[in-house]
Amino acid sequence: MKMKIQKILVLILVLIAITAQAGDEDKRQVITITELQREHVLEEMRALLSGIQKILTSLASEDMAAVAQHARSLGMHMTHKAEDHLKGALPKEFMQLGMSVHRDFDQIAMDAASLKDSKHTLQQLSDSMKKCVACHASYQIRSAQQTSQSNQNSHLHEHQ
């Protein structure tokens, strides 16, 4: 009986959480860019995530040379791959935050190579990840097509 009550309480809590999330309006700033630009930005974010995973794997095996190599690939060198189609398309604040993350990885690479202190590197990585969290909490990136579809769906709901 006690187990049954616990299961029911858990189910109720899950339903409350789902309902609360469903009612939350996304208040992040929408950045509307072309689909090509959106894919480029998302590709870069995926590369950052993959690189961070490689850094963590290297830290776990205490291979600071590999940490430095992976961090270096995420530094300012990565920004030179950005094509002209992104210039002026993204808000200044978004770009500044992104550039600061790339500079962080250059510093992580230098410190990993010279200090060889995994705890220091973990702290640097944690600090840089706070910027990723802040950016994802502040912005959402949509293509012009997605924004148009969202507006159409919103308009349909108003008339029903």
Buried (B, 14 or more C-beta within 10 A) or exposed (E): EEEEEEEEEEEEEEEEEEEEEEEEEEEEEEBBBBEEBBEBBEEBBEBBEEBBEBBBEBBEEEBBEBBBBBBBBBBEEBBEEBEEEBEEBBEEEBBEBBEEBBBBBBEBBBBBBEEBEBEEBBEBBEEBBEBBEEBEEBBBBBBEEBBEEEEEEEEEEEEE
